[in-house]
């Protein structure tokens, strides 16, 4: 049985992404360098789900902030993720869902073509508009402030550094108080106000680690 090529080698996928400025990075990833501050990725991962000769393809989008990662490294701030924001393409749809496409060595050419067409539709309809919208430091900062991302803020640590680098002092201070309040009290529906610097309440591990990151940035903020 002749093995099919990985779906990201399909020329219509390569051509569409090239039209929007993405170049092929490797088998799975396409990358678009917007500026020194922002780059973006679209990737085609897969699983077999225990089925021989089967692939369940999932498309992910990612926003990366190189200067955020650079500052984190300089300040010895642990980054659990390399992407500021990443999600399955289905998370960008009005009705959020995990989206994947099934292809196997047994599916015929007509079926495979429909899979590719569906992928192209979802990339154009959902991935590209989202990535175009959040393609500058300012729009990314505004997205953090307005909780515009499907998981509200993006990665906590990178959001914190992004606000430090690109936002106003008040934005940074608001985020530290609000996000630490949410982590500490598991409360996401209200504006959080608490004196996290002087609290006598035991601070949860996740909140403490987040505040350690924020404190390092706060010291730098005083030097600005």
Backbone bond lengths (Angstrom), bond angles and torsions (degrees), N, CA, C in turn:
res aa  C-N    CA-C-N  psi(-1)  N-CA   C-N-CA  omega(-1)  CA-C   N-CA-C  phi
1 X - - - 1.468 - - 1.535 109.89 -
2 X 1.307 116.95 125.50 1.463 121.63 179.47 1.522 109.50 -75.48
3 X 1.323 116.02 126.10 1.464 120.68 -178.43 1.528 110.49 -75.54
4 X 1.321 115.73 138.77 1.458 120.49 178.47 1.520 110.14 -77.11
5 X 1.328 115.30 150.67 1.461 119.91 174.74 1.524 110.28 -68.61
6 X 1.336 115.07 151.52 1.459 119.78 174.91 1.530 108.35 -58.51
7 X 1.323 116.64 140.72 1.463 120.35 -168.40 1.530 113.13 -62.97
8 X 1.330 118.02 -25.75 1.466 120.01 -179.77 1.531 112.35 -71.26
9 X 1.345 117.51 -7.23 1.461 120.95 174.66 1.524 111.77 -86.78
10 X 1.337 117.10 -3.78 1.456 120.09 178.43 1.528 109.15 -61.96
11 X 1.308 116.79 130.24 1.464 121.04 -173.67 1.527 112.88 -65.37
12 X 1.323 118.01 -30.10 1.467 119.07 178.60 1.520 111.35 -69.97
13 X 1.328 117.37 -32.81 1.465 120.50 175.69 1.523 109.91 -69.56
14 X 1.331 116.64 -46.34 1.466 121.00 178.89 1.526 110.59 -59.39
15 X 1.337 116.45 -43.35 1.471 120.78 -177.93 1.523 111.62 -66.21
16 X 1.340 116.88 -42.84 1.461 119.51 179.95 1.520 111.37 -63.12
17 X 1.321 116.68 -46.15 1.461 119.55 -178.54 1.530 111.22 -67.76
18 X 1.312 117.48 -34.91 1.466 120.40 175.88 1.527 110.53 -62.79
19 X 1.317 116.53 -36.06 1.465 121.32 178.34 1.528 111.16 -58.85
20 X 1.327 116.73 -31.22 1.470 121.90 -179.68 1.528 112.64 -100.45
21 X 1.324 116.64 12.09 1.461 120.44 172.68 1.511 115.70 91.83
22 X 1.331 118.02 11.36 1.463 120.97 178.84 1.524 110.24 -92.45
23 X 1.310 116.27 137.22 1.459 121.42 174.48 1.526 108.82 -115.47
24 X 1.299 115.82 152.74 1.465 120.38 -178.36 1.522 109.57 -74.42
25 X 1.324 115.88 125.57 1.459 121.70 -179.59 1.524 110.73 -93.40
26 X 1.311 116.59 -44.57 1.464 123.07 175.72 1.527 107.96 -159.76
27 X 1.309 116.73 -163.60 1.459 119.54 -176.09 1.523 112.62 -56.61
28 X 1.329 117.22 -40.64 1.464 121.85 -172.62 1.518 114.09 -94.57
29 X 1.331 118.12 -30.64 1.459 122.14 -163.81 1.523 113.65 -113.22
30 X 1.348 113.83 142.50 1.464 122.99 166.00 1.529 106.77 -119.03
31 X 1.327 116.84 140.12 1.463 120.41 -176.09 1.521 110.48 -127.41
32 X 1.343 115.04 146.70 1.465 121.50 176.04 1.522 107.20 -130.17
33 X 1.324 116.71 116.46 1.467 121.71 178.15 1.529 108.20 -89.89
34 X 1.321 116.10 107.26 1.457 121.18 -178.22 1.525 110.37 -78.84
35 X 1.321 115.61 -46.17 1.468 121.90 -178.01 1.515 107.36 -161.59
36 X 1.331 117.08 -174.37 1.462 120.37 175.00 1.527 110.99 -68.29
37 X 1.324 116.71 -18.14 1.462 121.59 -176.39 1.525 113.58 -94.88
38 X 1.319 117.71 -28.01 1.466 121.13 -171.22 1.525 111.24 -137.21
39 X 1.307 116.46 131.90 1.459 121.82 167.39 1.526 108.31 -133.95
40 X 1.316 116.19 160.42 1.464 120.77 -174.11 1.524 109.96 -137.50
41 X 1.318 115.47 151.25 1.456 120.85 -179.41 1.522 111.10 -132.67
42 X 1.310 115.42 147.80 1.460 123.24 166.88 1.519 105.66 -126.25
43 X 1.325 116.28 126.23 1.466 119.83 -175.77 1.523 111.06 -127.19
44 X 1.331 114.40 155.46 1.465 122.81 -178.25 1.526 108.39 -120.91
45 X 1.310 116.01 89.30 1.455 120.09 176.63 1.512 110.22 -90.13
46 X 1.329 116.08 169.36 1.462 118.38 178.01 1.520 110.67 -154.04
47 X 1.327 114.20 160.29 1.459 121.96 170.39 1.514 107.76 -136.04
48 X 1.319 116.63 161.37 1.463 120.61 178.08 1.522 111.78 -98.14
49 X 1.333 116.05 -17.96 1.464 121.64 -176.29 1.518 111.51 50.92
50 X 1.333 114.14 36.35 1.453 120.70 175.49 1.511 115.70 76.65
51 X 1.337 117.01 10.96 1.463 120.30 -177.90 1.534 110.19 -106.38
52 X 1.298 115.55 127.28 1.463 119.83 178.72 1.528 110.20 -65.23
53 X 1.327 115.70 140.06 1.472 123.12 176.25 1.529 113.03 63.29
54 X 1.334 117.69 20.13 1.474 120.55 -178.64 1.518 110.37 -116.79
55 X 1.332 115.78 149.77 1.453 122.15 173.35 1.523 108.66 -136.68
56 X 1.318 115.45 127.37 1.458 121.93 171.98 1.526 106.34 -104.18
57 X 1.320 116.33 103.13 1.460 121.28 -175.46 1.533 110.56 -83.39
58 X 1.326 115.44 137.37 1.465 122.03 174.32 1.520 108.37 -128.51
59 X 1.308 116.11 130.03 1.464 121.88 178.94 1.525 108.58 -95.62
60 X 1.323 115.95 130.87 1.461 121.33 177.13 1.522 109.43 -120.21
61 X 1.316 115.77 147.14 1.457 120.65 172.21 1.528 107.76 -113.05
62 X 1.317 115.93 154.51 1.465 119.72 179.51 1.525 110.14 -148.48
63 X 1.332 115.13 144.27 1.468 122.81 172.52 1.521 106.84 -114.98
64 X 1.315 116.29 126.68 1.461 121.87 -179.05 1.527 110.07 -117.68
65 X 1.320 115.46 142.36 1.461 121.90 -178.24 1.532 108.61 -122.87
66 X 1.339 117.73 90.47 1.468 121.32 -174.09 1.522 114.35 -56.36
67 X 1.330 117.96 -40.38 1.468 119.77 -177.94 1.525 111.66 -70.54
68 X 1.328 116.14 -28.17 1.465 119.91 174.93 1.529 109.55 -65.63
69 X 1.326 116.55 -46.27 1.464 120.38 179.27 1.525 111.33 -65.22
70 X 1.331 115.91 -35.67 1.470 120.46 179.08 1.528 110.81 -64.51
71 X 1.325 116.98 -44.60 1.465 120.09 178.96 1.525 110.67 -67.15
72 X 1.312 117.37 -38.90 1.467 120.82 178.77 1.523 110.58 -59.50
73 X 1.326 115.65 -41.25 1.460 119.44 179.46 1.526 110.92 -66.65
74 X 1.324 116.26 -41.98 1.469 119.77 -179.79 1.527 111.78 -63.70
75 X 1.344 116.23 -36.10 1.457 120.63 -177.13 1.530 112.94 -94.59
76 X 1.325 115.47 6.81 1.470 120.89 179.52 1.530 111.24 56.32
77 X 1.328 114.89 45.52 1.462 121.35 176.35 1.515 107.95 -100.53
78 X 1.312 116.54 120.88 1.462 121.31 -177.66 1.522 110.58 -67.03
79 X 1.336 115.43 130.53 1.458 120.86 177.96 1.532 108.68 -112.09
80 X 1.323 118.00 109.16 1.472 119.40 179.68 1.521 113.16 -67.75
81 X 1.336 117.55 -23.27 1.465 122.19 -179.08 1.521 109.87 -129.22
82 X 1.333 116.61 149.67 1.467 119.20 174.95 1.520 110.93 -86.47
83 X 1.339 117.82 -20.34 1.462 121.65 179.77 1.521 110.35 -99.51
84 X 1.324 115.93 138.36 1.460 120.02 172.92 1.527 109.89 -63.99
85 X 1.337 115.33 -43.05 1.459 118.82 177.79 1.522 109.51 -143.39
86 X 1.322 116.88 136.00 1.463 121.48 175.85 1.513 108.93 -149.08
87 X 1.339 115.98 144.79 1.464 119.10 178.58 1.519 110.35 -161.46
88 X 1.315 115.45 161.63 1.455 122.04 169.43 1.522 108.56 -65.85
89 X 1.318 117.48 142.69 1.464 121.09 -175.20 1.529 111.68 -58.45
90 X 1.315 117.17 -28.49 1.462 120.42 179.22 1.512 113.50 -64.47
91 X 1.351 117.24 -22.91 1.461 121.11 178.28 1.527 111.89 -67.92
92 X 1.318 117.08 -16.40 1.464 121.46 -178.82 1.523 112.53 -89.50
93 X 1.307 116.94 -7.38 1.463 121.14 -178.71 1.526 110.51 -79.36
94 X 1.334 117.94 156.56 1.477 120.36 179.52 1.526 112.69 -53.47
95 X 1.327 116.36 -43.23 1.459 121.15 173.34 1.524 107.05 -101.61
96 X 1.336 115.92 98.95 1.451 120.96 -171.81 1.529 111.12 -62.17
97 X 1.330 115.28 137.66 1.456 120.66 -178.96 1.513 109.66 -159.47
98 X 1.329 114.72 164.07 1.468 119.74 172.50 1.521 107.09 -89.19
99 X 1.324 116.55 121.61 1.464 121.20 -173.12 1.522 109.73 -112.47
100 X 1.328 116.19 133.28 1.455 120.89 175.54 1.530 109.48 -148.75
101 X 1.332 114.71 162.26 1.458 121.90 -176.52 1.523 108.93 -126.49
102 X 1.322 116.13 133.23 1.461 121.41 -178.32 1.532 110.65 -95.63
103 X 1.332 115.32 131.26 1.463 122.76 173.46 1.527 106.68 -140.31
104 X 1.326 116.79 143.05 1.461 119.78 175.38 1.525 109.57 -138.94
105 X 1.317 114.92 173.02 1.462 119.12 177.28 1.532 110.69 -65.98
106 X 1.325 116.70 -16.61 1.466 120.76 -177.25 1.524 113.59 -94.83
107 X 1.337 118.12 -13.97 1.471 119.20 179.63 1.525 109.48 -73.42
108 X 1.332 115.69 143.54 1.462 118.88 -173.93 1.529 111.69 -85.70
109 X 1.321 115.44 174.18 1.469 121.99 -175.34 1.531 111.99 -61.83
110 X 1.324 116.36 -39.52 1.468 120.54 179.64 1.520 111.19 -62.82
111 X 1.326 116.46 -43.44 1.471 121.22 178.06 1.523 110.52 -63.99
112 X 1.323 116.63 -47.24 1.470 120.83 -178.35 1.527 111.11 -60.96
113 X 1.336 116.30 -36.83 1.462 119.93 178.84 1.526 110.70 -64.25
114 X 1.333 117.01 -39.52 1.460 120.46 178.08 1.524 111.34 -65.42
115 X 1.324 116.80 -35.64 1.469 120.70 176.39 1.526 109.84 -61.59
116 X 1.313 116.39 -48.16 1.471 120.55 179.51 1.521 110.52 -61.26
117 X 1.321 117.10 -43.46 1.464 120.56 178.97 1.521 111.29 -61.02
118 X 1.317 117.05 -39.66 1.459 120.69 177.85 1.530 110.82 -65.64
119 X 1.310 116.52 -41.41 1.471 120.28 176.76 1.521 110.75 -60.59
120 X 1.336 116.31 -46.31 1.462 120.52 -179.53 1.530 110.72 -61.17
121 X 1.316 116.63 -41.44 1.463 120.83 178.54 1.530 110.71 -59.73
122 X 1.325 117.08 -48.05 1.469 120.50 -176.65 1.527 111.63 -68.78
123 X 1.330 116.96 -34.83 1.466 119.64 176.71 1.527 110.41 -63.52
124 X 1.348 116.01 -47.54 1.469 120.28 -179.24 1.524 111.98 -67.96
125 X 1.324 116.70 -38.60 1.465 121.68 -174.57 1.521 112.77 -77.12
126 X 1.338 117.44 -37.18 1.458 119.53 -171.04 1.536 114.28 -121.19
127 X 1.336 117.21 -46.20 1.471 118.43 -174.68 1.525 112.40 -69.62
128 X 1.330 116.80 -50.49 1.465 119.88 -175.03 1.534 111.96 -63.52
129 X 1.341 120.00 -48.00 1.471 118.86 178.17 1.529 113.07 -58.41
130 X 1.333 117.14 -40.07 1.468 120.11 179.02 1.526 110.84 -64.95
131 X 1.312 116.98 -47.19 1.465 120.58 -178.87 1.525 111.58 -67.43
132 X 1.328 117.02 -36.52 1.468 119.62 176.19 1.528 110.85 -64.37
133 X 1.320 116.26 -38.62 1.463 120.55 -178.17 1.519 111.22 -66.44
134 X 1.328 116.78 -40.19 1.472 120.74 -177.81 1.528 109.18 -109.23
135 X 1.316 115.10 70.82 1.465 120.80 -174.95 1.520 113.05 -124.36
136 X 1.315 118.36 3.81 1.471 122.30 177.75 1.529 108.78 -131.92
137 X 1.331 117.71 156.05 1.459 119.18 176.99 1.523 112.88 -54.96
138 X 1.337 117.39 -38.42 1.465 120.20 -177.52 1.519 111.54 -66.00
139 X 1.342 117.61 -45.70 1.456 118.96 -179.34 1.527 111.19 -68.55
140 X 1.328 117.16 -32.35 1.465 120.18 176.84 1.523 110.40 -66.60
141 X 1.332 117.06 -43.39 1.467 121.32 176.18 1.526 110.65 -60.78
142 X 1.319 116.22 -45.49 1.466 119.27 178.98 1.522 111.55 -62.15
143 X 1.332 116.68 -35.11 1.453 120.46 176.97 1.511 112.19 -65.34
144 X 1.328 117.31 -39.01 1.469 121.02 176.65 1.522 109.89 -64.33
145 X 1.311 116.57 -46.65 1.475 121.20 -177.29 1.530 111.74 -63.63
146 X 1.329 117.12 -34.23 1.466 120.43 -177.35 1.529 112.65 -97.47
147 X 1.339 116.51 6.73 1.474 121.87 180.00 1.532 110.42 54.54
148 X 1.318 115.76 46.07 1.468 121.05 -170.06 1.522 113.82 -82.92
149 X 1.329 118.03 -15.75 1.453 119.97 -175.94 1.531 109.41 -83.97
150 X 1.332 117.29 150.55 1.463 119.34 -178.53 1.525 114.52 -53.33
151 X 1.331 118.53 -28.99 1.461 119.31 174.24 1.535 110.96 -103.78
152 X 1.318 116.83 26.96 1.459 126.99 172.48 1.530 113.81 83.17
153 X 1.333 118.59 -56.76 1.459 119.14 -170.19 1.528 114.98 -125.81
154 X 1.321 119.96 -16.72 1.441 120.62 -163.44 1.521 108.17 86.64
155 X 1.313 116.53 -170.38 1.461 120.10 179.20 1.528 110.29 -61.80
156 X 1.320 117.73 129.87 1.468 122.01 -174.92 1.519 112.98 -55.92
157 X 1.320 116.04 -47.17 1.456 120.19 -175.21 1.528 110.79 -68.65
158 X 1.311 116.02 -44.08 1.460 118.44 -179.36 1.527 111.39 -69.92
159 X 1.334 116.96 -34.88 1.465 119.47 175.87 1.519 110.20 -61.73
160 X 1.314 116.05 -41.32 1.469 121.23 179.43 1.535 110.56 -61.48
161 X 1.319 116.98 -46.23 1.462 120.82 -179.51 1.530 110.50 -69.58
162 X 1.326 117.27 -37.75 1.465 120.30 178.20 1.521 111.15 -60.45
163 X 1.325 116.76 -41.58 1.466 120.22 177.66 1.524 110.85 -67.11
164 X 1.321 116.33 -35.89 1.471 120.35 176.20 1.525 110.52 -63.35
165 X 1.336 116.93 -44.20 1.468 120.85 -175.78 1.524 112.89 -77.37
166 X 1.336 116.55 -40.61 1.459 120.01 -167.35 1.531 114.73 -116.75
167 X 1.323 117.22 -13.98 1.455 119.90 -177.22 1.522 112.42 -99.93
168 X 1.315 114.76 -175.26 1.459 120.86 174.78 1.528 109.78 -86.43
169 X 1.310 116.60 161.62 1.466 121.24 178.91 1.521 110.63 -56.52
170 X 1.335 116.53 -39.17 1.461 120.57 -178.60 1.528 111.00 -66.37
171 X 1.336 116.82 -34.48 1.470 120.39 177.53 1.530 110.31 -63.38
172 X 1.316 115.21 -46.22 1.463 120.84 -179.68 1.524 110.46 -61.31
173 X 1.316 116.64 -48.53 1.467 120.23 -177.29 1.528 111.26 -65.44
174 X 1.341 116.82 -37.99 1.467 119.85 176.29 1.516 110.76 -60.99
175 X 1.339 116.48 -45.62 1.452 119.98 -175.95 1.523 111.73 -65.19
176 X 1.314 116.85 -41.70 1.470 120.08 179.92 1.525 110.13 -60.98
177 X 1.323 116.89 -45.90 1.464 119.60 -179.65 1.525 111.16 -67.26
178 X 1.341 117.12 -46.59 1.457 120.95 -176.49 1.524 112.27 -66.29
179 X 1.328 116.07 -47.63 1.471 118.52 -175.64 1.518 111.01 -70.98
180 X 1.312 118.38 -38.07 1.465 119.62 177.64 1.526 110.75 -65.23
181 X 1.322 116.43 -36.29 1.474 121.11 176.94 1.527 109.90 -62.77
182 X 1.322 116.92 -44.34 1.469 120.66 -179.55 1.524 111.64 -63.95
183 X 1.325 116.13 -42.65 1.466 120.22 -179.58 1.529 110.25 -67.40
184 X 1.326 116.24 -43.35 1.461 120.89 -176.06 1.530 112.27 -67.53
185 X 1.326 116.25 -44.74 1.466 120.11 -171.42 1.538 113.35 -107.18
186 X 1.343 116.23 1.67 1.466 120.14 179.89 1.523 111.21 53.25
187 X 1.328 115.18 42.04 1.465 122.60 -176.69 1.518 108.06 -125.16
188 X 1.345 115.35 118.68 1.457 120.05 -171.22 1.527 114.28 -118.67
189 X 1.305 117.46 -2.60 1.460 119.93 -171.99 1.527 113.82 -101.43
190 X 1.316 117.91 -5.05 1.460 120.47 -177.76 1.523 110.02 -128.80
191 X 1.330 115.03 159.45 1.458 119.80 172.82 1.527 108.52 -71.19
192 X 1.328 115.09 129.19 1.464 118.57 -176.43 1.518 112.26 -91.43
193 X 1.311 116.17 131.58 1.462 121.65 176.03 1.522 107.51 -132.22
194 X 1.327 115.53 111.92 1.468 119.13 177.28 1.521 108.68 -156.67
195 X 1.292 114.98 151.51 1.465 121.27 -177.32 1.522 108.42 -87.77
196 X 1.329 115.25 77.36 1.462 119.59 -174.40 1.534 112.51 -67.05
197 X 1.336 116.89 -18.46 1.462 119.69 -179.39 1.520 112.31 -77.70
198 X 1.325 116.63 -24.36 1.461 119.75 -174.75 1.526 113.44 -127.97
199 X 1.314 117.41 14.05 1.449 119.64 -177.88 1.530 111.89 -65.72
200 X 1.326 115.69 142.94 1.461 121.10 176.00 1.527 110.99 -95.31
201 X 1.325 115.38 -5.59 1.465 120.64 179.92 1.524 109.96 -75.07
202 X 1.334 118.16 138.43 1.476 120.03 176.82 1.530 110.30 -57.18
203 X 1.303 116.04 129.16 1.464 120.34 -177.69 1.526 108.98 -93.01
204 X 1.335 115.57 130.77 1.462 120.83 -179.84 1.526 110.27 -63.27
205 X 1.321 115.15 154.10 1.465 120.17 -176.00 1.524 112.37 -56.68
206 X 1.343 117.54 -47.71 1.464 120.52 -178.67 1.509 112.14 -60.70
207 X 1.317 116.01 -39.91 1.460 120.85 178.59 1.526 110.37 -68.94
208 X 1.310 116.71 -41.95 1.469 120.62 -179.86 1.525 111.22 -61.65
209 X 1.332 116.80 -42.85 1.465 120.01 -179.95 1.525 111.13 -66.26
210 X 1.336 116.46 -38.41 1.462 119.99 176.78 1.527 110.73 -63.83
211 X 1.325 117.24 -43.32 1.471 121.20 -178.94 1.529 111.44 -68.09
212 X 1.318 117.69 -30.61 1.461 120.10 175.72 1.527 110.33 -62.73
213 X 1.312 116.41 -41.23 1.473 121.29 174.95 1.523 109.82 -62.01
214 X 1.332 116.71 -48.15 1.467 121.46 -177.93 1.521 111.36 -63.13
215 X 1.315 117.58 -37.60 1.467 120.81 -178.91 1.526 111.62 -64.85
216 X 1.318 117.19 -38.34 1.473 120.19 177.14 1.525 110.49 -62.49
217 X 1.318 115.73 -39.32 1.462 119.88 179.24 1.526 111.31 -72.56
218 X 1.318 116.51 -34.92 1.462 120.53 178.37 1.519 111.70 -60.75
219 X 1.338 116.27 -38.43 1.462 120.56 177.25 1.520 111.08 -63.84
220 X 1.342 116.07 -40.00 1.461 120.11 176.94 1.528 111.21 -67.41
221 X 1.324 115.80 -34.21 1.454 120.86 -179.20 1.526 110.79 -62.40
222 X 1.302 116.68 -35.65 1.466 121.21 179.48 1.523 111.45 -67.85
223 X 1.330 116.36 -23.98 1.459 120.93 -178.95 1.528 112.62 -84.99
224 X 1.354 116.22 -13.16 1.472 120.05 -178.60 1.532 111.46 -66.58
